[in-house]
Amino acid sequence: MRELKFFYALALVTVVAASLGACSAGRMDKSAALGVAPSPVTFSGSYLAGRFAQQQGDWNTAQKYMDNALAYDGGNAGLMQRTFLLAIGAGDFAAARELAAKLAAAGSADGGDVDALALIFLGCDAIGRHDYKGALAYLQKLPDNGFGTYTKPMLTAWAKMGAGDKTGALKALGRSLAPTDPSYGMYAGLMQELSGNMNAAADDYKVAMSGGLGLHEAVLTANFFTRYGEPEISREIYRQLAAVYPYNPYIEAMEHSDPLRAVPPDIASASDGAAIAMFDLASVLYEKHATDSAQIYGNLVALLAPASPFARIMQGDIAALHKNYAAAIADYAAVEPAAPVYWIAQVRLTETYETAGQTDKSVAMLAALEKNPFARQGALVSLGDTYRRHARYAEAVAAYTQALGAAAATPDEWPVLYAQGMAESQLNDWPAAEKDLTQALAFQPDNPMILNFLAYSWASRGVNLDKALAYARHAVRLRPDDGYILDSYGWTLFRLARYGQAVVWLKQAVAQVPDDTTLLDHLGDAYWESGSRDAARDQWRHARDVSQDASFRAVVAQKIAHGITVPSELSSNTP
């Protein structure tokens, strides 16, 4: 089923991209042709300003400009299609509803693809209002291919379910999914429970479990089996989730919750079920980095189920990706505390505050989250990460130490040990850093980043060089195209006085990361010691020219003038 969604998603991406990027240019203003900045009060100015805003992920502004352009040329079908898509992406459902009705009635000039999306929108709008017969009337007009391949049978199934025709709903579901498909099991299970047939729902959910569960599906399934009276299945699901989503207090709480607790149904109507189906498709689009298409389908989820926390997080992620931090913050903050993804939303919220330059607000939020016993460790780890990113290394180490606690570290805590080791290294507490990094590596013996950090640290200090070489070599095997790992291997060879070999590997490192000053400096040192003095000075000049660090530039200037005259002038940057 995921493969079907993937191919459907590719088709959707192509159509949406074409619709968002195309429009009749026949009315372009002369100022644009002359290279003059277009005015938003002209057709071309509004159109170009709208396109730019949409490319920046600012759908609301883009829609306003396209509305202005459409006012100049209301008969332009391509412009109407684009404005319709922007209205959905901006969440302006009133405008989208009006344009969808026009497109569905008039037809499209380019073959009808957007007309199909207009029908999908109108169908979702009707389902969201529980007008299931009206929805079926729109959905019947959808073609069975293109946009309709996945969406027509899925939305038809939920519209029939809402209309009281469960048999017809399951039959429609079976048009695109085999009964043995895990996705069929998930949707059929939701339908069976909605109709009160718990035993049939249990059978279907077990089919869903056969294909592996994402977070959304896992929560739905675990909740069902708690209601069904088989809490041991629920707990096993949460145990597996805890390994994938560490530090999630909802999962921690559910794993240790009262098996007899009351768990309300996950869907109250067919509209909620249709929202889950549309969210699944939006998720595939987002995973494939088709963020425009994901934005549109994510807002169809909001049309069907405005309170969907999963859709809110995805919309927040898309907004943050486009640096629209205010919108991202609003989306994350809208997730209710009872939602299974509330903790994820809170962490994203703190990260967004930090990225937006509001680090104090991020730190305050994490300090508040720490008071939740199930959230404490995760909040402390995030707090440590925040401090470390802002070079507040002592505070970072303190937070990581609290997160690890007094008990011996466990294998799933290796990221905390690794982060703490990096912070301790920056504080020049190498014995403590080495201890934590070595323990992290014991839990993750094939982790190229830990191997690389230890190897480079030893090489830069001139200790454990044989072990450093072995670790760096192993890291290169694991990640042969990583310039920094190649540099560590070459630098370790240099410290072992194997200068010719060092040049070979350091050249490869610089080829991967051409403007990194440390890598250029290393290569210059290796050239010098191997006798290639002109080549050495070329690398040092390049390092000097791209560096913004005055002290580094001064050291490199001395090398350019005099070469390496004493060992202390060697590059010795430590991580």
N, C-alpha and C positions, 0 to 999 in steps of 0.2 A: 504493500500500500504506500509506503514512504516513497518508493520508486515512482509510482503513478503521480503522487503529489509533486515530486521533483520535476518530472517532465512537464506537468501542467504548469508548475511555477515558472519554468523556463519560457514557456509560451506567454505567460502573463507578463513576465519581465519585458519581453520583446515588445509586446503591444503597448504596455504602459510607457516604456521608454520612448517609443515612437510617437505616442500621443502627446507626451509631455514635451517632446523636442520638436514637434512639427506644427506648422501653422502656415496658412497662406501669407506670403510676404508681399503680395501685390500692393498692399496699402502702406508699405514702409515709407516713413517721412523722409523728405529730402535731406534733413539735417543729419540723419543717420548715414546716408550715402556720402555726405561731405566730411564725415568724421567728427561732427559736432556732437557733444553730449546730448542725448535725446531728452526732451521734456516729458515728464509723466502725464502732462495734459494732452499730449498728442497720441494718436493710435500707436505709432511705432515706439514712442517713449514708454507708454504704459506696457506694451508687449515686452519690450526688452527689459524693463525694470522688473516685470513679473517673472521673466525667465531667470534673471539673476537672483532674485529673492528665493525662487524655488531651488536653484542650484545650491544655495546656502542653507537649505533646509528650513527656510522661514516661509512656511506654507500660508500663514495668515496674510502676510504682506503680499505674497505672490498672488493670492486669490483676489485681493483688493485691486491690484494693478490689472489683472486679467479681466475683472469685471468692468474696469474703465475701458479697456480695449474693446470688449464685447459691446459696450454701449456705442462705439464708433462703427462697428461692423457686425450687427446682430445676425446677419445671414451667413457668416463665415462658420461652416460646419466644423472645420478643424479647430478653430478658436473656441467654439462652444464645447467641443470634446475636452480640450485642455482645461478650460475653466471648470468643467464638471469634475474632472479628476482632482483639480486643486481644491475644490470645495469639499470633496470627501476627505482629502488629506488634511485640510484645515479643521475638519470637524464641524463645518457649517452645513448641517444636514438640511436646513430649510432651503438654502440656495441649491444644494445638490439635488434635493427632491424636485425642485422646479425645473432644473436643467435636465434631469433624468427623464422626466415626463415628456419634455420636448424632444429629446433624442430618441426615446422609445417610439414616439408617435411619428416623427419625421424620417427616421432612418439616417444612416451615416453615409457620407460621401466616399468613404474609403473601404467599403465592404462590410460594415456592420459590426466590427469588433467592439467598439465602444458602446454601440447600441446594446450589445450583449451585457456589458458591464452595467449599463443603465438598468437593464431588466434585473440583474442580480441585486443592484442597490434597491430597486423598488420592491423586489421580493423580500429582501432583508428588512426593509422598512416596514412592510406589512406584517412579517413574522414578529418583529419587535413590538408592534401594536396588537399582537394576537389576532390579527385579521388573516387567518390561515387560508381561507378560501380565496381571498384577494391575492395572497402570495402565490397560491397555486396557479392562478390565472396568469400572472407574470411569468412564472417559472416554466409553464407549458410552452411559452413562446421562445424559450432559449434553445439554441441549436444543441445537438448532442455531441458536438466536437468543439475544439477551441476552448473558449471560456466555460462552455457547458460540460466538458468532459468530466470534471470532478464536482463542480459546484451544482450543476442541475440535479443529479440524483441525490446529493447530500442534502441540499436545501429542500428538495421535494420530499425527502423522507421525513424531515423534521416538520414541514408544513402539514403533511398527512398525519403525523403523530399529534400535532396540535389540534387538528380537525377531528380527532378521535378514531382515526383509521390506522391502528397499529399494524394490522396485516399488510396494508398498503405501504406503510412506512418501512417495514422490514424488507418488503419486496423491492422498493426503490433503493434501499441501502445496498441490496444484493446486486444491483445493476453495475456497480463499480467495485464491489468488494466481495471476495469469496467468504463463506461463513467461517473458514479456518483462518482468515486474516486477523491478526491482532487488532487492527483498527476497527474491523467489523465487530469484534468482541466488545471493544470499548463502547462504541456507539449503541450497539444492540443492548448491552448491559444497562446503559443509561435509559434507553427506551423501556426495557422490561421493568426496571424499578419504578419508572415514572408511572407505569400502568399497574403497579402493585404486584407483579409476578417476580417475587424475590428469588425463587429457586432457579428460574430461567436466567435471571440476571446474574446469579452466582456462576452458572455454567459459562455465560458469555464473558464475564470478567476473568475467569480462569484462562479462556482463550486469549484475552488481551495480555495476560501476564506471560504468555508463551513467547512473546516477541521482545521482551525487555521493555521497561517503562521509563519514560522521562519523568521529570518532577511533577508536571501537571497530571499526567496519567496515573502516576504512582499515588498521589494524594487522593485522587478520585477513587482508585481501587481500594486503598487502605481504609478510607472512610466507609466504603460500602461494606467491607467484610467486618468492620466493627459493628455496623448496624445489623448485619446478618447474623451476628453471634459467633463469629470465628476470629476473635481478636489476635490469635496466634499468627494468622496470615498477615494481619495488619502490622504486627510488631516486626515480623521478618522483613516486610517491605521497608519499614522505617529504619531497621538496622542496615539494610543495604543502601538506603538513601544517605544515612549518616556518613558512610564511607565516601560518598561522592560530594556531599554538601556539608563539610565539617563546620562546626560552630554555628549551625542553624538552630536557634532555640526552639522553634516550632517542632522541628524533627526530634530534637532531644526530648522535648516535653511529651510528644506523642509516643515515643519509644518507651517511656516509663509511665504512661498514663493509666488511669483506671480502665480496665477492659470492659467494665459495665457502664461506662459513661454514655450519656445520650449524645449522638452525633446526628445533626440534622441532615436531610437529603442535600446532595450537591446541586441538584437542579430542581426548580419548582415548576418549570414550564418547558414547552418545546422551544421557546425562544432561547432559553439558557443552553439547551443542547445544540442548537444551530450556532450559537456563539462559540461553543467549544470547537465545533468543526471548522469554523472560520479562523479561530485562533491557531489551530493546528496548521492550516495552510499559511497563515501569516508567519508562523514560526519557521517554516521551511524557507520562505522567502528571505527572512532575516538572516538565517544561517547561511544562505547563499549570497549574503551581502547585497541583496536587492532591496535596499532600504526604502526607496520610493514606493515600490509595490507593497512592501510590508507595512508601510505607513497607511496606505489606502485600505488594505485588508484588516489591519489592526483597528482602524476606525469603523469598519463594518462590524467588528466585534463590539465596539462601544455602542453602535446603533442597536444591536441585538440585546446586549447586556451591559449597560453603562457602568456597573460596579465591578467588572471583571478585573481582579488585581493583576493577573498575569498579563493582560493586554496593557494595563497601565505601566507596568515595568518595561515592557517592550517599547512602548511609545516614549517613555523616559529615556531609554537607551538610545533610541534614534535621535531624539532631541539633543542629548548630550554629545552624540557623535558629530552633530552639526554645530556644536558649541552654542546651542540655544539653551543656556543653562537655566534661565528662568522657567521655561516650559518643562525642562527635565525635572527641576525641583518640584514643580507643581504636580507632575505625574507621580513621582515617587512618594510625595507627602500625602497623596490621596489614597494610598493603600492602607486599608484598615488594620488595626492591631491583631484582629482575629485571623487574618489571612495567612495561609502557610508560607507565603513569600514576603511577609511583612519584614522579616529580618533582612532579606536580600534588598528590599526597597530601602530600608534604613541605612544599610551599608553603602548602597549606591548614592543615597542622599548625602551622606558624609563625604564621599569621594567627590561628588559634584560641587559641594560647597568648597572643598579644598581646591579643586581645579579652577573654580570661579574666583579664587583669591580670598575666600572667606574661611581661612584655616582655623581661626579661633572658634567659629561656629561649629566646624567639623569636630574639633577636639571636645567642645562642650557636649555635643550630641553623643559622642562615644563614651564620655565619662558618665553620662546619664544611662546609656544602655548597659554599662558595666554592672549596674545595680541589679539587673535581672540575672538570677543565678544560672539560668540556662544560656544567657547571652554573654556572661562575664568573660569567658575565655576568648570568644570571637571578638568582642569589643576591645579587649586588651591587645590582641594581635593587630587589629586594625589601627588602634591608637599608636602602637609601636611603629607600624609601617608609616603612618603619617609623620611621626617625629623623625623617622629615618630619612624620609624624602626631603625634609626641611633641615637636614644636617643637625638635628637636635639629638645627637647620638646617646648621650647619657640618659635622657628621658626615654629614648627608644629601648635601651637595654633594660631599664627599670620596668617598663611595660611588658616586655617579653618575659622577663624573669617572673613577674606576677602571673602571666598567662601559663607558664610552664609549671608553676607551683613547686612544692617541696618534693613531691613524688618523682620517681625516675621517669624520664621522658619515654613516651611510647612511639612506635613507628610512624603513626599518623601525625606526629608532632614535628617531623623532620623540617617542614618549612619554617617553623618558629626557631628551631635551632640554627638553621641556615641564616635567617634574617638577623638573629641575635649575634651570630658570629661575624657577619659583615659589619654590624654596628660596633662591636667590640674592637674589630680591626681598625676602624676609623678613630677609635679612642686610644690607639696604640697599646691596647691590652692584648697583645698577641697570644700569650699563653691561654687566656680564657677563650679567645676567638678560635684558636687551633683546637681546643678541646671540644667546643660546640660544633665546629665544622666537621671534625673527625667523627663525632657521634652521628651527625646528620648523614654523612657518607656511609656509615655502617648500616643505616636504615635504607639508603638509596645508593647502592654501590655503582650503579650505572648512570648516575645523574651527571651530565656533562658540565653543568654550571658549578656544582660543588667541587668536582674534580678540577675544573679550571681555576677556581678561586684558590684552592689549596696549592696547586702547582705554581701559579703565578706568585702567590705570597711567599712561598719557600724560595723560588728562584730570585725574587727581588731582594730577599734577605740573605741570599747566598748560603742557605742551609738545606739539608735533605735533598740535594740536587738530583741524585739518582732516582729517588722516589718521586720528586717533582716531574722528572722526565717521563716516568712511567705513567703518572696520572695524566699529564698533558697529552701523551700519545693516545691513551685510552679515550680521552675527551675528543681528540681529533677524529678517531675512528667513529665515534658516536655522532659527531656533528662536523663533517669535513669542510663545510662551506662557511663556518662561523669565523669571521676575521679575528675576533678577539681570542678565540681558542687557538687559532693558528699562530697568533702573536705569542701566546704563552708558551707554546711548544718551541717556537723559534728563539724566544728569549731565554728559555731554559738551556737550549743548546749553546747560546752565546755565553751564558754564565759558566758552562762547562768548557769554555774556550774552543768550541767546535764552530769556528766562525764561518767557514764556507757553507756548512749545512744550515747554520742560522740564517744566512742571507737568503737561501732558497725558500725557507719557510716564512721568513718575515716579508719577503716580496709578495708571497701569496696572501699574507694577511693584509698588506697595504692595498693589494688589488681588490680585496673585498670591502675595505673601509678606507677609501683613498685620502680622506682629509682628517683622520684622527691624529692629533699631534703626538701622542705617546707612541703610536705604532710607527709614525714617520721617524721619530727620534730613535727608536729601537733599531730600525733599519739603517739609519745613518751610522749608529754606533757599530753595527755589524760590518757595514762596508768599510769603515775606518780600520777596524782591527784586522780585516781580511786584506788590507792593502789598497782598496779602491777609494782613494782620498777624494777625488772629484765627485764620485757618486755619493759619497757620504755627505759632502757639503750640499749637494743638490737636495738631498732629503731633509737636511737640517734647515735649509732656506725655506723649503716648502712648509715645514713645521712652524717656523717663525712667522711666515706670512699668514697662516690660517689661525694662529693662536691669538686669543684675546687676553692671555695671562701675562702680565708684564714681567713677573719674576721668571717664568718659563722662557720668555723671549730673551731675557738677559743671559740666561745660562746657555741657550742655543747660540746666541751671538758670539759668546766666547768660544764655543766649539767651531763655529764657522771660521773664526779668525785664527785659532791656534790648534784646533783638533783636540783629541783626547790626550791630555798630558799626564793626568793622574787618575787613579781608579775612582776617586770620589766624583769625577765629572761624568761617569757613566749614568745613563738613564736609570733611575732607581725608584720610579713611581710605584707605590704599593697600593693595592686596592683598599 
